Amino acid sequence: MYSVSKDYAMGFKLKLIFQLVIYLSWHHIPCTGIGERIVGGTSVTEKKYTYFVRVYYQDSFVCGGSLVRNNAVVTAAHCVSDANVNGLRVHADTINLRDEGIARKVKKVVIPNLYNERTSNYDVAVLILASAVPNSSFTAIQLQKTAVTVGTKCVVIGHGSTKESEFNPIQLQEVWIPVLSRTACQLRYAGVAYITRYMLCAWELGKDSCAGDSGGPMVCNGRLAGVVSWGVKCADSRFPGVYTDISRVYTFIERTLERFK
């Protein structure tokens, strides 16, 4: 899937733009483009989330991700499912889009067979880097192996604007949101979308992840518990943010890391 033409690469960009347009139309937010904000969050002004990385495709920022090893990143499958691996880069050790940080090429993209693009089920991927990020520049995030207790406050991290119609300063953002029960989330999305057992929901009025945060981490009690996946609207009172539940895809991630030591 990685030996592709320039036309294919352009097609991927157009598809990504189309997905963002659809996503933004659902979210009804006043700003557009790839740098949408984490809603209700605050700027991160120091490098305290050293596992956080940015994923680029053809030199354009597309998603967030998390270093789980010095040469392995966990992100969302929908961020990289149609990408030519040669066009992918990961940038670590940076909290501002204007700062390149430490850039690494991607050697391998591993997406589970259970991933469903239409439903966003099992929306997770592992990126194996061509060379390691220096251990002095990051601390790997540990994976959450068991279900997170409902009501646990978790931090979600991502890039984007903090004001309407503003695309910069492109500073990393953080927002704390409590975990919602799967049953409650399913009720909220009844008739709209199906919340599978591989999904985790979080919600608080006025706080949410949004377009541009995809692939980034939800961290609960210091562990990677979720990956930003999808949602209908941003910080809407009816619809929680939906994340890939790491405890449910843990085996896939661990087996992939073992396979590509």
VMD Tcl script that draws the C-alpha trace (Angstrom):
set ca {
  {0.00 0.00 0.00}
  {3.03 2.27 0.30}
  {4.39 2.29 -3.24}
  {2.08 4.86 -4.77}
  {2.03 7.59 -7.37}
  {1.94 11.36 -6.85}
  {-1.71 11.21 -7.95}
  {-2.43 8.84 -5.09}
  {-0.67 11.13 -2.63}
  {-2.75 14.04 -3.88}
  {-5.84 11.87 -3.55}
  {-4.99 11.20 0.07}
  {-4.68 14.93 0.76}
  {-8.04 15.59 -0.90}
  {-9.62 12.76 1.07}
  {-8.24 14.17 4.31}
  {-9.58 17.62 3.44}
  {-12.96 16.08 2.60}
  {-13.03 14.24 5.93}
  {-12.22 17.47 7.74}
  {-15.00 19.31 5.90}
  {-17.50 16.65 6.91}
  {-16.17 16.63 10.46}
  {-16.35 20.40 10.73}
  {-19.87 20.47 9.31}
  {-20.90 18.09 12.10}
  {-19.16 20.21 14.68}
  {-20.60 23.60 13.65}
  {-17.55 25.41 14.92}
  {-16.71 28.91 13.72}
  {-13.16 28.27 12.54}
  {-12.04 25.97 9.77}
  {-8.93 24.16 8.62}
  {-6.61 21.61 10.13}
  {-5.73 23.63 13.23}
  {-9.04 23.43 15.08}
  {-8.85 23.88 18.81}
  {-9.24 21.75 21.86}
  {-12.37 23.41 23.24}
  {-12.25 24.91 26.72}
  {-8.60 24.10 27.25}
  {-5.45 26.02 28.11}
  {-2.07 26.47 26.46}
  {0.80 24.19 27.35}
  {3.80 26.44 27.94}
  {6.38 23.89 29.06}
  {7.38 20.46 27.76}
  {5.62 18.38 30.38}
  {4.00 15.93 27.94}
  {7.20 14.71 26.37}
  {5.51 11.65 24.86}
  {3.34 13.84 22.63}
  {4.23 13.99 18.93}
  {2.83 15.55 15.80}
  {2.22 13.43 12.70}
  {2.83 15.07 9.32}
  {1.95 13.90 5.83}
  {3.65 15.50 2.82}
  {4.93 18.25 5.13}
  {1.44 19.08 6.45}
  {0.42 18.57 10.07}
  {-2.45 16.06 10.20}
  {-2.69 14.47 13.65}
  {-1.26 13.95 17.08}
  {0.28 10.82 18.53}
  {2.03 9.34 21.56}
  {5.49 7.83 21.92}
  {5.15 4.45 23.63}
  {8.75 3.53 22.85}
  {11.71 5.49 21.48}
  {10.82 4.34 17.95}
  {7.07 3.66 18.15}
  {4.05 5.98 18.11}
  {0.39 5.21 18.80}
  {-2.08 7.32 16.81}
  {-5.48 6.95 15.12}
  {-5.83 4.65 12.12}
  {-7.91 7.22 10.23}
  {-4.90 9.57 10.30}
  {-2.67 7.24 8.28}
  {-4.86 4.56 6.69}
  {-4.37 5.81 3.13}
  {-0.97 7.45 3.53}
  {2.18 6.61 1.61}
  {4.66 5.76 4.37}
  {7.36 7.69 2.53}
  {5.39 10.89 3.06}
  {4.94 10.45 6.81}
  {7.03 12.22 9.44}
  {6.79 12.42 13.21}
  {7.92 15.48 15.18}
  {8.77 15.08 18.86}
  {10.08 17.37 21.62}
  {8.00 20.39 20.59}
  {4.90 22.20 21.86}
  {4.47 24.73 19.03}
  {3.80 24.14 15.36}
  {6.47 26.68 14.43}
  {9.09 24.57 16.22}
  {10.13 21.51 14.21}
  {11.50 19.69 17.23}
  {13.02 16.28 16.52}
  {11.80 14.93 13.17}
  {11.79 11.25 12.29}
  {10.74 9.33 9.19}
  {8.22 6.52 9.51}
  {9.39 3.06 8.49}
  {6.18 1.07 8.98}
  {2.49 1.75 9.52}
  {0.60 -1.04 11.30}
  {-3.21 -0.89 11.23}
  {-5.37 -3.64 12.76}
  {-7.63 -5.73 10.56}
  {-10.54 -4.80 12.82}
  {-10.30 -1.12 11.90}
  {-13.46 0.04 10.12}
  {-13.17 3.37 8.32}
  {-16.94 3.81 8.09}
  {-17.74 3.27 11.78}
  {-14.33 4.29 13.24}
  {-14.29 1.01 15.16}
  {-10.81 -0.03 16.39}
  {-9.40 3.33 15.31}
  {-5.76 2.83 16.27}
  {-2.43 2.50 14.48}
  {1.20 2.00 15.44}
  {3.92 3.89 13.58}
  {7.39 2.35 13.66}
  {10.01 5.05 13.20}
  {13.04 4.71 10.95}
  {15.28 5.90 13.80}
  {14.77 6.36 17.51}
  {14.01 9.59 19.33}
  {16.81 10.28 21.86}
  {15.87 9.05 25.32}
  {16.91 12.42 26.72}
  {14.16 14.12 24.70}
  {11.09 12.16 25.79}
  {9.51 9.83 28.32}
  {7.41 7.02 26.88}
  {3.76 6.90 27.98}
  {2.61 3.63 29.53}
  {-0.54 1.95 28.22}
  {-3.73 1.61 30.23}
  {-4.42 -2.13 30.51}
  {-7.79 -2.05 32.29}
  {-10.97 -0.04 31.87}
  {-10.85 3.48 33.27}
  {-13.29 4.16 36.11}
  {-16.27 6.29 35.09}
  {-15.85 9.85 36.30}
  {-12.04 9.78 36.16}
  {-10.69 13.14 35.00}
  {-8.35 12.69 32.07}
  {-6.24 15.14 30.11}
  {-6.53 15.39 26.32}
  {-3.70 17.05 24.40}
  {-3.66 18.54 20.91}
  {-2.81 21.47 18.68}
  {-5.06 24.24 17.45}
  {-6.33 27.77 17.85}
  {-7.73 29.13 21.09}
  {-9.91 31.85 19.58}
  {-12.58 31.87 16.91}
  {-11.29 32.20 13.35}
  {-7.69 32.16 14.56}
  {-5.27 29.55 13.26}
  {-2.24 30.61 15.27}
  {-0.37 30.74 17.72}
  {-0.53 26.98 17.14}
  {0.43 26.27 20.73}
  {-0.18 22.83 22.21}
  {-3.42 22.73 24.21}
  {-4.65 20.63 27.13}
  {-8.12 20.06 28.55}
  {-9.32 17.90 31.47}
  {-12.51 15.91 30.87}
  {-14.23 13.16 32.93}
  {-14.86 9.70 31.48}
  {-18.50 8.88 30.70}
  {-19.96 5.39 30.95}
  {-20.33 3.52 27.68}
  {-24.05 3.03 28.37}
  {-24.59 6.75 28.85}
  {-22.58 7.49 25.72}
  {-24.60 4.99 23.68}
  {-27.80 6.68 24.83}
  {-26.44 10.08 23.79}
  {-25.60 8.78 20.32}
  {-28.75 6.66 19.86}
  {-29.98 7.01 16.29}
  {-26.84 8.91 15.27}
  {-23.91 6.49 15.60}
  {-22.99 3.25 17.34}
  {-20.58 3.27 20.27}
  {-18.70 -0.03 20.17}
  {-16.89 -1.76 23.02}
  {-13.61 -0.49 21.57}
  {-14.64 3.13 22.18}
  {-14.32 5.33 25.24}
  {-16.31 8.54 25.80}
  {-15.56 11.68 27.79}
  {-17.71 14.75 28.29}
  {-18.00 17.98 30.20}
  {-20.01 21.00 29.11}
  {-17.79 23.44 27.26}
  {-14.80 21.09 27.09}
  {-13.90 18.69 24.30}
  {-11.41 17.59 21.70}
  {-12.13 18.71 18.17}
  {-11.01 18.47 14.53}
  {-7.24 18.58 14.32}
  {-6.78 16.75 17.63}
  {-7.23 13.30 16.06}
  {-4.69 10.67 17.02}
  {-3.65 12.56 20.11}
  {-3.64 11.12 23.62}
  {-6.24 10.94 26.36}
  {-4.20 10.34 29.51}
  {-5.84 9.04 32.68}
  {-3.85 8.58 35.89}
  {-0.63 9.04 33.94}
  {-1.34 6.33 31.36}
  {-2.47 6.40 27.74}
  {-6.13 5.44 28.05}
  {-7.57 6.76 24.80}
  {-6.80 8.05 21.32}
  {-8.80 10.98 19.93}
  {-11.07 9.42 17.31}
  {-14.34 11.16 16.43}
  {-17.45 13.00 17.59}
  {-20.51 14.94 16.48}
  {-20.08 18.64 17.16}
  {-17.54 20.02 19.62}
  {-18.31 20.58 23.31}
  {-21.99 20.07 22.53}
  {-24.24 19.30 25.49}
  {-25.65 16.25 23.68}
  {-22.61 14.53 22.18}
  {-19.50 13.39 24.10}
  {-16.10 13.11 22.47}
  {-15.29 9.56 21.39}
  {-11.87 7.96 21.83}
  {-10.38 4.58 21.02}
  {-10.25 2.64 24.29}
  {-6.61 1.61 24.79}
  {-7.54 -1.12 27.29}
  {-9.53 -2.80 24.50}
  {-6.79 -2.55 21.85}
  {-3.90 -3.15 24.25}
  {-3.10 -6.62 22.89}
  {-2.84 -5.32 19.32}
  {-0.42 -2.58 20.38}
  {1.74 -4.88 22.52}
  {1.94 -7.57 19.84}
  {2.92 -4.96 17.27}
  {5.66 -3.59 19.51}
  {6.94 -7.10 20.13}
  {6.91 -7.84 16.41}
  {8.88 -4.72 15.51}
  {11.46 -4.57 18.31}
}
mol new
graphics top color blue
foreach p $ca { graphics top sphere $p radius 0.5 }
foreach p [lrange $ca 0 end-1] q [lrange $ca 1 end] { graphics top cylinder $p $q radius 0.2 }
display resetview
